[in-house]
Amino acid sequence: MLDAARALLARKGRLTSALLDVAPDTASARQYIERFGSLGNVYELIGYSPSKRQRLTLERGVGRRRLPPGVGQDPR
């Protein structure tokens, strides 16, 4: 999953929930949130620095849940 998100980021130069939802080779944003706890966690794991607007949304905790250590890591 993370490799697919990295590839999308490389192609588009940014990453958003909308881009994840429409890209045919990635899981939906909801699936990333369910697996990794938040899109912020996904961004961090793939080394993406979101825009200021995205950071503000992430700081509000939209769609966020805390995961125990080790849970939600990419199995590859």
CORTALIN-V12589 format. One record per pair of residues at least 12 apart in sequence whose C-alpha atoms are under 6 Angstrom apart, sorted by sequence separation. I is the first residue (numbers start at 1). J is the second residue. D is the distance in whole Angstrom. If there is no record, write none. Layout:
i->{I & I}
j->{J & J}
d->{D & D}
This chain:
i->{17 & 4 & 38 & 37 & 37 & 36 & 35}
j->{29 & 26 & 64 & 64 & 65 & 72 & 72}
d->{5 & 6 & 5 & 6 & 5 & 5 & 5}
